[in-house]
Amino acid sequence: MPSNTISPNRITNVQDIEINTNGPGEINRMFCYSGLVEVNIAGGMPHPSWSQEIISFTIGREFTPPDEEVIKITATASIASCRTDGMASFAGWRIFAAAGELDPSVNKVRLNLCVGTRDTQAYLDEVMFQTHVLAKVT
């Protein structure tokens, strides 16, 4: 199943919070980011093919090495809005995976959300995301 990497049309409802922590280990901060990405992904054909897209974008603050070190990133995603347009026979929507990484070119968290739709009349419009970043900040 081939996939394309796309950027969201828009990122909305972004919430962020910074929490002081005491571990584990040298971790002393947790950053939480959540929001909604707007996309327009149509289903695959022929049935039962899935279209598969990777929505990729950066979120949150810039981390400045060596004073700030990202230790771990977790990410989740869920379908927020989907629809059919016309007569859909085998419509489906799916989150295949969600992953976060530190993008060294901008020192920000990059989220990669792998999503899919099935049926040419099925559309995925919005995906919710939540990520947690554990870091050492000096």
DSSP file (Angstrom, degrees, kcal/mol; ACC not computed):
  #  RESIDUE AA STRUCTURE BP1 BP2  ACC     N-H-->O    O-->H-N    N-H-->O    O-->H-N    TCO  KAPPA ALPHA  PHI   PSI    X-CA   Y-CA   Z-CA
    1    1 A M              0   0    0      0, 0.0    50,-0.0     0, 0.0     2,-0.0   0.000 360.0 360.0 360.0 103.4    0.0    0.0    0.0
    2    2 A P        -     0   0    0      0, 0.0    50,-0.5     0, 0.0     2,-0.3  -0.339 360.0-161.6 -69.3 152.4    1.9    3.1   -1.2
    3    3 A S        -     0   0    0     48,-0.1     2,-0.3    50,-0.0    50,-0.2  -0.960   9.8-145.5-135.4 154.7    1.6    6.3    0.8
    4    4 A N  E     -a   53   0A   0     48,-1.1    50,-3.5    -2,-0.3     2,-0.6  -0.856  18.1-128.1-112.7 150.6    2.2   10.0    0.3
    5    5 A T  E     +a   54   0A   0     -2,-0.3     2,-0.3    48,-0.2    50,-0.2  -0.902  37.2 174.0 -99.4 125.3    3.5   12.5    2.8
    6    6 A I  E     -a   55   0A   0     48,-2.9    50,-2.8    -2,-0.6    47,-0.0  -0.855  29.1-125.7-127.5 161.0    1.2   15.5    3.0
    7    7 A S        -     0   0    0     -2,-0.3    50,-0.1    48,-0.2    48,-0.0  -0.808  37.9-104.0-100.1 148.1    0.9   18.7    5.1
    8    8 A P        -     0   0    0      0, 0.0    31,-0.2     0, 0.0     3,-0.1  -0.355  18.4-128.9 -67.7 153.4   -2.4   19.5    6.8
    9    9 A N  S    S-     0   0    0     29,-2.9     2,-0.3     1,-0.3    30,-0.2   0.866  89.0 -11.7 -65.3 -36.2   -4.6   22.2    5.3
   10   10 A R  E     -E   38   0B   0     28,-1.0    28,-3.2     2,-0.0     2,-0.5  -0.976  57.4-139.7-162.6 149.2   -4.7   23.8    8.7
   11   11 A I  E     +E   37   0B   0     -2,-0.3     2,-0.3    26,-0.2    26,-0.2  -0.981  35.5 171.0-114.7 124.3   -3.9   23.1   12.4
   12   12 A T  E     +E   36   0B   0     24,-3.1    24,-2.5    -2,-0.5    -2,-0.0  -0.783  46.6  29.9-130.2 171.1   -6.5   24.3   14.8
   13   13 A N  E    S-     0   0B   0     -2,-0.3     2,-0.3    22,-0.2    -1,-0.2   0.796  72.1-179.1  52.7  35.7   -7.5   24.2   18.5
   14   14 A V  E     -     0   0B   0     -3,-0.2     2,-0.4    21,-0.1    21,-0.2  -0.506   5.8-175.5 -72.3 128.4   -3.9   23.7   19.6
   15   15 A Q  E     +E   34   0B   0     19,-2.7    19,-2.1    -2,-0.3     2,-0.4  -0.962   2.7 179.7-120.1 139.7   -3.5   23.4   23.3
   16   16 A D  E     +E   33   0B   0     -2,-0.4     2,-0.3    17,-0.2    17,-0.2  -0.998   6.5 179.6-142.5 150.0   -0.1   23.2   25.0
   17   17 A I  E     -E   32   0B   0     15,-1.9    15,-2.6    -2,-0.4     2,-0.5  -0.996  16.3-148.8-147.0 143.3    1.0   22.8   28.6
   18   18 A E  E     -E   31   0B   0     -2,-0.3     2,-0.4    13,-0.2    13,-0.2  -0.967  17.7-169.3-114.9 128.2    4.5   22.6   30.2
   19   19 A I  E     -E   30   0B   0     11,-2.9    11,-2.3    -2,-0.5     2,-0.3  -0.967  19.5-132.5-122.2 128.4    4.7   20.5   33.4
   20   20 A N  E     -E   29   0B   0     -2,-0.4     2,-0.3     9,-0.2     9,-0.3  -0.635  34.7-178.7 -74.5 133.5    7.7   20.4   35.8
   21   21 A T        -     0   0    0      7,-2.0     2,-0.3    -2,-0.3     9,-0.0  -0.825  32.1-138.9-129.3 168.4    8.5   16.8   36.7
   22   22 A N        -     0   0    0      1,-0.3     6,-0.2    -2,-0.3     3,-0.2  -0.642  57.1-100.5-128.0  72.8   11.0   15.0   38.9
   23   23 A G        -     0   0    0      4,-2.6    -1,-0.3     1,-0.3     2,-0.2  -0.396  29.2-139.1 101.0-179.6   12.1   12.0   36.8
   24   24 A P  S >  S-     0   0    0      0, 0.0     3,-1.7     0, 0.0    -1,-0.3   0.431 105.3 -39.1 -71.4 152.3   12.3    9.4   35.7
   25   25 A G  T 3  S-     0   0    0      1,-0.2     0, 0.0    -2,-0.2     0, 0.0  -0.342 126.1 -17.6  61.4-133.7   16.0    9.9   35.5
   26   26 A E  T 3  S+     0   0    0     -3,-0.1    -1,-0.2    -4,-0.1     2,-0.2   0.426 100.0 124.0 -85.6   0.4   17.1   13.3   34.3
   27   27 A I    <   +     0   0    0     -3,-1.7    -4,-2.6     1,-0.1   109,-0.2  -0.437  22.5 159.9 -66.0 129.0   13.7   14.2   32.9
   28   28 A N        +     0   0    0    107,-2.1    -7,-2.0    -6,-0.2     2,-0.3   0.341  55.8  50.4-131.0   3.6   12.4   17.4   34.5
   29   29 A R  E     -EF  20 135B   0    106,-1.8   106,-2.4    -9,-0.3     2,-0.4  -0.999  51.3-166.7-142.4 145.5    9.8   18.6   32.0
   30   30 A M  E     -EF  19 134B   0    -11,-2.3   -11,-2.9    -2,-0.3     2,-0.5  -0.995  10.6-163.6-127.5 127.7    6.8   17.2   30.2
   31   31 A F  E     -EF  18 133B   0    102,-2.5   102,-2.8    -2,-0.4     2,-0.5  -0.936   4.7-163.1-109.4 129.7    5.2   19.1   27.3
   32   32 A C  E     +EF  17 132B   0    -15,-2.6   -15,-1.9    -2,-0.5     2,-0.4  -0.956   9.0 179.8-116.6 129.8    1.7   18.2   26.2
   33   33 A Y  E     +EF  16 131B   0     98,-2.6    98,-3.0    -2,-0.5     2,-0.3  -0.988   5.9 164.4-128.9 137.2    0.4   19.2   22.8
   34   34 A S  E     +EF  15 130B   0    -19,-2.1   -19,-2.7    -2,-0.4     2,-0.3  -0.977  12.3 119.4-146.2 160.0   -3.1   18.5   21.3
   35   35 A G  E     - F   0 129B   0     94,-1.8    94,-2.4    -2,-0.3     2,-0.4  -0.982  50.6 -78.2 172.2-163.9   -5.2   19.8   18.5
   36   36 A L  E     -EF  12 128B   0    -24,-2.5   -24,-3.1    -2,-0.3     2,-0.5  -0.991  25.6-155.7-132.2 131.0   -6.9   19.2   15.2
   37   37 A V  E     -EF  11 127B   0     90,-3.1    90,-2.2    -2,-0.4     2,-0.5  -0.931  12.8-144.4-109.1 133.3   -5.5   18.9   11.7
   38   38 A E  E     +EF  10 126B   0    -28,-3.2   -29,-2.9    -2,-0.5   -28,-1.0  -0.836  32.1 154.2 -97.5 129.6   -7.7   19.6    8.8
   39   39 A V  E     -     0   0B   0     86,-3.0     2,-0.2    -2,-0.5    16,-0.0  -0.825  38.5-139.1-138.8 175.3   -7.1   17.5    5.7
   40   40 A N  E     +     0   0B   0     -2,-0.3     2,-0.5     2,-0.0    85,-0.2  -0.715  32.0 168.2-142.5  89.6   -9.1   16.3    2.7
   41   41 A I  E     - F   0 124B   0     83,-2.2    83,-2.4    -2,-0.2     2,-0.2  -0.913  18.6-153.9-112.1 123.5   -8.2   12.7    1.9
   42   42 A A  E     - F   0 123B   0     -2,-0.5    75,-0.3    81,-0.2    81,-0.2  -0.613  25.5-100.3 -93.9 154.9  -10.3   10.6   -0.5
   43   43 A G        -     0   0    0     79,-2.0    75,-0.3    76,-0.6     7,-0.1  -0.161  36.6-105.9 -71.2 165.3  -10.7    6.9   -0.4
   44   44 A G  B     -b  118   0A   0     73,-1.1    75,-1.1     5,-0.5     7,-0.2  -0.397  36.6-110.2 -88.5 165.6   -8.8    4.4   -2.6
   45   45 A M  S    S+     0   0    0     74,-0.1     2,-0.1     5,-0.1     5,-0.1  -0.970  77.2  40.2-144.7 155.4  -10.1    2.3   -5.4
   46   46 A P  S >  S-     0   0    0      0, 0.0     3,-2.9     0, 0.0    -1,-0.1   0.640 102.5 -74.7 -79.9 166.3  -10.8   -0.4   -6.5
   47   47 A H  T 3  S+     0   0    0      1,-0.3    -2,-0.1    -2,-0.1     3,-0.1  -0.371 117.0  23.2 -58.6 137.4  -12.5   -1.9   -3.5
   48   48 A P  T 3  S+     0   0    0      0, 0.0    -1,-0.3     0, 0.0    -3,-0.1  -0.740  92.9 120.3-102.9  38.5  -11.2   -2.9   -1.0
   49   49 A S    <   -     0   0    0     -3,-2.9    70,-0.7     1,-0.1    -5,-0.5  -0.311  49.2-145.8 -66.5 142.2   -8.1   -0.7   -1.5
   50   50 A W  E     - C   0 118A   0     68,-0.2     2,-0.3    -7,-0.1    68,-0.2  -0.868   8.0-136.0-102.4 138.7   -7.2    1.8    1.2
   51   51 A S  E     - C   0 117A   0     66,-3.1    66,-0.9    -2,-0.4     2,-0.4  -0.733  25.0-160.2 -81.1 146.8   -5.7    5.2    0.4
   52   52 A Q  E     + C   0 116A   0    -50,-0.5   -48,-1.1    -2,-0.3     2,-0.3  -0.983  14.3 173.1-135.5 124.4   -2.8    5.8    2.8
   53   53 A E  E     -aC   4 115A   0     62,-2.6    62,-2.8    -2,-0.4     2,-0.6  -0.947  25.1-141.4-128.2 147.7   -1.4    9.2    3.6
   54   54 A I  E     -aC   5 114A   0    -50,-3.5   -48,-2.9    -2,-0.3     2,-0.6  -0.948  14.9-153.7-109.7 113.6    1.1   10.4    6.2
   55   55 A I  E     -aC   6 113A   0     58,-3.1    58,-2.8    -2,-0.6     2,-0.4  -0.782  19.7-174.0 -86.1 119.6    0.2   13.8    7.6
   56   56 A S  E     + C   0 112A   0    -50,-2.8     2,-0.3    -2,-0.6    56,-0.2  -0.964  15.8 139.3-125.1 130.8    3.4   15.4    8.7
   57   57 A F  E     - C   0 111A   0     54,-1.9    54,-3.1    -2,-0.4     2,-0.3  -0.985  43.4-112.5-161.4 158.4    3.8   18.7   10.6
   58   58 A T  E     - C   0 110A   0     -2,-0.3     2,-0.3    52,-0.2    52,-0.2  -0.712  33.0-176.8 -98.0 153.3    5.8   20.3   13.4
   59   59 A I  E     + C   0 109A   0     50,-2.4    50,-1.0    -2,-0.3   -26,-0.0  -0.986  35.0   7.7-145.6 150.4    4.2   21.4   16.7
   60   60 A G  S    S-     0   0    0     -2,-0.3   -44,-0.0    48,-0.1   -27,-0.0  -0.232  89.9 -17.4  83.9-164.6    5.2   23.1   19.9
   61   61 A R        -     0   0    0      1,-0.1     2,-0.5    47,-0.1    48,-0.4  -0.227  63.2-104.6 -79.5 164.1    8.3   25.0   21.1
   62   62 A E        -     0   0    0     46,-0.1     2,-0.4     2,-0.0    46,-0.2  -0.801  30.6-143.6 -88.5 129.5   11.8   24.9   19.7
   63   63 A F        -     0   0    0     44,-3.5     7,-0.0    -2,-0.5    74,-0.0  -0.803   9.3-148.2 -94.0 134.5   14.2   22.9   21.8
   64   64 A T    >>  -     0   0    0     -2,-0.4     4,-1.3     5,-0.0     3,-0.7  -0.837  25.2-120.3-111.5  98.8   17.7   24.4   22.0
   65   65 A P  T 34 S+     0   0    0      0, 0.0     4,-0.1     0, 0.0     0, 0.0  -0.426  86.1  23.5 -68.2 151.7   20.5   21.8   22.3
   66   66 A P  T 34 S+     0   0    0      0, 0.0     3,-0.1     0, 0.0    -2,-0.0  -0.986 126.5  47.8 -90.0   0.4   22.6   21.3   24.3
   67   67 A D  T <4 S+     0   0    0     -3,-0.7    71,-2.5     1,-0.2     2,-0.4   0.745 117.4  43.1 -73.0 -22.0   20.6   23.0   27.1
   68   68 A E  E  <  -G  137   0B   0     -4,-1.3     2,-0.5    69,-0.2    69,-0.2  -0.987  69.0-174.1-129.3 124.9   17.4   21.1   26.2
   69   69 A E  E     -G  136   0B   0     67,-2.7    67,-2.8    -2,-0.4     2,-0.5  -0.969  18.9-141.4-124.0 122.5   17.3   17.4   25.4
   70   70 A V  E     +G  135   0B   0     -2,-0.5    65,-0.3    65,-0.2     3,-0.1  -0.712  22.0 176.8 -80.2 124.9   14.2   15.6   24.2
   71   71 A I  E     -     0   0B   0     63,-3.0     2,-0.3    -2,-0.5    64,-0.2   0.856  60.9  -0.9 -96.6 -46.2   14.2   12.1   25.8
   72   72 A K  E     -G  134   0B   0     62,-1.7    62,-3.1     2,-0.0     2,-0.4  -0.999  53.1-163.3-151.7 144.9   11.0   10.6   24.6
   73   73 A I  E     -G  133   0B   0     -2,-0.3     2,-0.4    60,-0.2    27,-0.3  -0.998   7.7-173.6-129.9 129.1    8.0   11.5   22.5
   74   74 A T  E     -G  132   0B   0     58,-2.5    58,-1.9    -2,-0.4     2,-0.3  -0.919   7.5-174.1-117.4 150.7    4.6    9.7   22.4
   75   75 A A  E     -G  131   0B   0     -2,-0.4     2,-0.3    23,-0.3    56,-0.2  -0.999   9.5-179.9-145.3 144.4    1.8   10.4   20.0
   76   76 A T  E     -G  130   0B   0     54,-2.5    54,-2.1    -2,-0.3     2,-0.3  -0.954   5.9-171.2-136.5 158.9   -1.8    9.3   19.5
   77   77 A A  E     -G  129   0B   0     -2,-0.3     2,-0.3    52,-0.2    52,-0.2  -0.986   2.9-175.0-147.0 154.6   -4.4   10.3   16.9
   78   78 A S  E     -G  128   0B   0     50,-1.9    50,-2.8    -2,-0.3     2,-0.3  -0.983  37.1 -94.5-147.5 157.4   -8.1    9.7   16.3
   79   79 A I  E     +G  127   0B   0     -2,-0.3    48,-0.2    48,-0.2     3,-0.1  -0.575  37.5 173.8 -74.7 128.6  -10.6   10.5   13.6
   80   80 A A  E     +     0   0B   0     46,-2.3     2,-0.3    -2,-0.3    47,-0.2   0.753  66.4   9.8-104.2 -34.6  -12.5   13.7   14.3
   81   81 A S  E     +G  126   0B   0     45,-1.8    44,-2.4     2,-0.0    45,-1.9  -0.956  63.6 157.3-153.3 128.0  -14.5   14.2   11.1
   82   82 A C  E     +G  124   0B   0     -2,-0.3     2,-0.3    42,-0.2    42,-0.2  -0.948  10.6 178.1-143.8 164.1  -15.3   11.9    8.2
   83   83 A R  E     -G  123   0B   0     40,-2.4    40,-2.8    -2,-0.3     2,-0.4  -0.975  24.1-126.4-157.5 166.3  -18.0   11.8    5.5
   84   84 A T  E     -G  122   0B   0     -2,-0.3     2,-0.5    38,-0.2    38,-0.2  -0.929  14.3-153.4-117.0 150.6  -19.3   10.1    2.5
   85   85 A D        -     0   0    0     36,-2.3     2,-0.3    -2,-0.4    -2,-0.0  -0.910  66.9 -25.7-125.2 100.6  -20.2   11.9   -0.7
   86   86 A G  S    S-     0   0    0     -2,-0.5     2,-0.8     2,-0.1    -2,-0.0  -0.654 117.8 -11.0  93.9-155.3  -22.8   10.0   -2.7
   87   87 A M        -     0   0    0     -2,-0.3     2,-0.4    -3,-0.0    34,-0.1  -0.738  65.3-170.0 -89.5 107.2  -23.4    6.2   -2.5
   88   88 A A        -     0   0    0     -2,-0.8    -2,-0.1     1,-0.2    31,-0.1  -0.835   9.4-175.4 -99.2 133.2  -20.6    4.5   -0.6
   89   89 A S  S    S+     0   0    0     -2,-0.4    -1,-0.2     1,-0.1    30,-0.1   0.889  81.6   6.6 -93.3 -47.1  -20.4    0.8   -0.7
   90   90 A F  S    S+     0   0    0      2,-0.1    -1,-0.1    28,-0.0    32,-0.0  -0.287  81.9 173.8-134.1  47.8  -17.6   -0.2    1.6
   91   91 A A        +     0   0    0     26,-0.1     2,-0.3    30,-0.0    28,-0.2  -0.258   5.2 166.9 -62.8 142.4  -16.5    3.1    3.2
   92   92 A G  E     -D  118   0A   0     26,-1.5    26,-2.5    27,-0.1     2,-0.3  -0.989  22.0-160.9-155.1 152.9  -13.9    3.0    5.9
   93   93 A W  E     +D  117   0A   0     -2,-0.3     2,-0.3    24,-0.2    24,-0.2  -0.987  18.6 177.0-134.8 143.9  -11.6    5.3    7.8
   94   94 A R  E     -D  116   0A   0     22,-2.5    22,-2.6    -2,-0.3     2,-0.6  -0.998  32.3-145.2-153.8 142.5   -8.5    4.3    9.8
   95   95 A I  E     -D  115   0A   0     -2,-0.3    20,-0.2    20,-0.2     3,-0.1  -0.953  21.2-179.2-100.1 113.9   -5.6    5.6   11.8
   96   96 A F  E     -     0   0A   0     18,-2.5     2,-0.3    -2,-0.6    19,-0.2   0.879  61.1 -24.1 -80.9 -39.6   -2.7    3.3   11.0
   97   97 A A  E     -D  114   0A   0     17,-1.6    17,-2.4     2,-0.0     2,-0.4  -0.987  45.7-151.4-166.7 159.4   -0.1    4.9   13.2
   98   98 A A  E     +D  113   0A   0     -2,-0.3   -23,-0.3    15,-0.2     2,-0.3  -0.983  24.5 167.2-140.1 130.9    1.0    8.0   15.1
   99   99 A A  E     -D  112   0A   0     13,-2.0    13,-2.9    -2,-0.4     2,-0.3  -0.997  18.3-154.8-146.1 147.8    4.6    8.8   15.8
  100  100 A G  E     +D  111   0A   0    -27,-0.3     2,-0.3    -2,-0.3    11,-0.2  -0.926  15.8 169.3-122.3 149.8    6.6   11.8   17.0
  101  101 A E  E     -D  110   0A   0      9,-1.9     9,-3.6    -2,-0.3     2,-0.6  -0.976  40.4-101.6-150.6 158.4   10.2   12.7   16.5
  102  102 A L  E     -D  109   0A   0     -2,-0.3     7,-0.2     7,-0.2     3,-0.0  -0.773  32.1-143.3 -84.6 121.3   12.5   15.6   17.0
  103  103 A D  E >>> -D  108   0A   0      5,-3.2     4,-2.1    -2,-0.6     3,-1.3  -0.766   8.6-161.0 -85.4 107.9   13.1   17.3   13.6
  104  104 A P  T 345S+     0   0    0      0, 0.0    -1,-0.2     0, 0.0     5,-0.0   0.697  84.0  67.2 -67.4 -17.5   16.8   18.4   13.8
  105  105 A S  T 345S+     0   0    0      1,-0.2    -2,-0.0     3,-0.1    -3,-0.0   0.779 124.3  11.8 -73.1 -24.3   16.3   21.0   11.0
  106  106 A V  T <45S-     0   0    0     -3,-1.3    -1,-0.2     2,-0.2     3,-0.1   0.399  96.1-125.6-128.6  -2.9   14.0   23.1   13.2
  107  107 A N  T  <5S+     0   0    0     -4,-2.1   -44,-3.5     1,-0.2     2,-0.3   0.858  72.1 117.8  55.2  39.0   14.5   21.5   16.7
  108  108 A K  E   <S- D   0 103A   0     -5,-1.0    -5,-3.2   -46,-0.2     2,-0.4  -0.860  75.0 -90.1-126.7 164.3   10.8   21.0   17.0
  109  109 A V  E     - D   0 102A   0    -50,-1.0   -50,-2.4   -48,-0.4     2,-0.5  -0.608  36.8-155.9 -75.5 129.4    8.6   18.0   17.4
  110  110 A R  E     - D   0 101A   0     -9,-3.6    -9,-1.9    -2,-0.4     2,-0.4  -0.941   5.2-155.2-106.8 124.3    7.4   16.5   14.1
  111  111 A L  E     - D   0 100A   0    -54,-3.1   -54,-1.9    -2,-0.5     2,-0.5  -0.827   5.7-166.3 -98.2 138.0    4.3   14.5   14.2
  112  112 A N  E     - D   0  99A   0    -13,-2.9   -13,-2.0    -2,-0.4     2,-0.6  -0.967   5.8-173.8-124.3 111.2    3.6   11.8   11.5
  113  113 A L  E     - D   0  98A   0    -58,-2.8   -58,-3.1    -2,-0.5     2,-0.7  -0.927  10.6-155.6-110.9 114.2    0.1   10.6   11.4
  114  114 A C  E     + D   0  97A   0    -17,-2.4   -18,-2.5    -2,-0.6   -17,-1.6  -0.810  26.7 166.8 -93.6 115.1   -0.5    7.7    9.0
  115  115 A V  E     - D   0  95A   0    -62,-2.8   -62,-2.6    -2,-0.7     2,-0.3  -0.814  13.9-168.9-127.2 163.0   -4.2    7.7    8.1
  116  116 A G  E     - D   0  94A   0    -22,-2.6   -22,-2.5    -2,-0.3     2,-0.3  -0.995  10.5-161.3-152.2 158.0   -6.4    6.0    5.4
  117  117 A T  E     - D   0  93A   0    -66,-0.9   -66,-3.1    -2,-0.3   -73,-1.1  -0.959  11.7-149.9-134.4 154.8   -9.8    5.9    3.8
  118  118 A R  E     +bD  44  92A   0    -26,-2.5   -26,-1.5    -2,-0.3   -68,-0.2  -0.993  59.7  37.6-130.4 136.8  -11.5    3.2    1.8
  119  119 A D  S >  S-     0   0    0    -75,-1.1     3,-2.0   -70,-0.7   -76,-0.6   0.354  79.8-107.4  96.3 134.7  -14.0    3.7   -1.1
  120  120 A T  T 3  S+     0   0    0      1,-0.3    -1,-0.1   -78,-0.1   -75,-0.1   0.650 119.8  54.3 -65.8 -14.1  -13.9    6.5   -3.6
  121  121 A Q  T 3  S+     0   0    0    -77,-0.1   -36,-2.3   -79,-0.1     2,-0.4   0.350  89.6  96.0 -99.3   5.5  -16.9    8.1   -1.9
  122  122 A A  E <   - G   0  84B   0     -3,-2.0   -79,-2.0   -38,-0.2     2,-0.4  -0.802  51.8-174.6-101.0 137.6  -15.3    8.2    1.5
  123  123 A Y  E     -FG  42  83B   0    -40,-2.8   -40,-2.4    -2,-0.4     2,-0.5  -0.987  18.9-150.4-133.0 140.1  -13.4   11.3    2.8
  124  124 A L  E     +FG  41  82B   0    -83,-2.4   -83,-2.2    -2,-0.4   -42,-0.2  -0.955  21.9 168.8-107.1 122.7  -11.4   12.0    5.9
  125  125 A D  E     +     0   0B   0    -44,-2.4   -86,-3.0    -2,-0.5     2,-0.3   0.797  57.7  19.4-105.9 -37.4  -11.7   15.7    6.9
  126  126 A E  E     -FG  38  81B   0    -45,-1.9   -46,-2.3   -88,-0.2   -45,-1.8  -0.997  52.3-167.6-143.8 143.5  -10.2   16.1   10.4
  127  127 A V  E     -FG  37  79B   0    -90,-2.2   -90,-3.1    -2,-0.3     2,-0.3  -0.997  15.6-143.1-129.6 132.9   -7.8   14.2   12.7
  128  128 A M  E     -FG  36  78B   0    -50,-2.8   -50,-1.9    -2,-0.4     2,-0.3  -0.709  21.2-169.2 -90.9 146.3   -7.3   14.9   16.4
  129  129 A F  E     -FG  35  77B   0    -94,-2.4   -94,-1.8    -2,-0.3     2,-0.3  -0.960  14.5-175.9-134.6 154.8   -3.8   14.5   17.8
  130  130 A Q  E     +FG  34  76B   0    -54,-2.1   -54,-2.5    -2,-0.3     2,-0.3  -0.969  10.1 177.7-146.1 134.2   -2.2   14.4   21.3
  131  131 A T  E     -FG  33  75B   0    -98,-3.0   -98,-2.6    -2,-0.3     2,-0.4  -0.990  14.9-156.2-138.9 149.0    1.5   14.1   22.0
  132  132 A H  E     -FG  32  74B   0    -58,-1.9   -58,-2.5    -2,-0.3     2,-0.5  -0.984   8.4-162.9-123.5 134.2    3.7   14.1   25.2
  133  133 A V  E     -FG  31  73B   0   -102,-2.8  -102,-2.5    -2,-0.4     2,-0.5  -0.972   3.3-159.4-120.5 121.2    7.3   15.1   25.2
  134  134 A L  E     +FG  30  72B   0    -62,-3.1   -63,-3.0    -2,-0.5   -62,-1.7  -0.878  27.7 164.9 -98.2 129.3    9.6   14.2   28.0
  135  135 A A  E     -FG  29  70B   0   -106,-2.4  -107,-2.1    -2,-0.5  -106,-1.8  -0.928  41.3-127.0-143.7 162.0   12.7   16.4   28.2
  136  136 A K  E     - G   0  69B   0    -67,-2.8   -67,-2.7    -2,-0.3     2,-0.5  -0.970  30.6-175.8-110.4 117.1   15.6   17.6   30.2
  137  137 A V  E       G   0  68B   0     -2,-0.6   -69,-0.2   -69,-0.2   -70,-0.1  -0.965 360.0 360.0-118.2 123.8   15.8   21.4   30.4
  138  138 A T              0   0    0    -71,-2.5   -70,-0.1    -2,-0.5    -1,-0.1   0.422 360.0 360.0-107.1 360.0   18.7   23.1   32.1
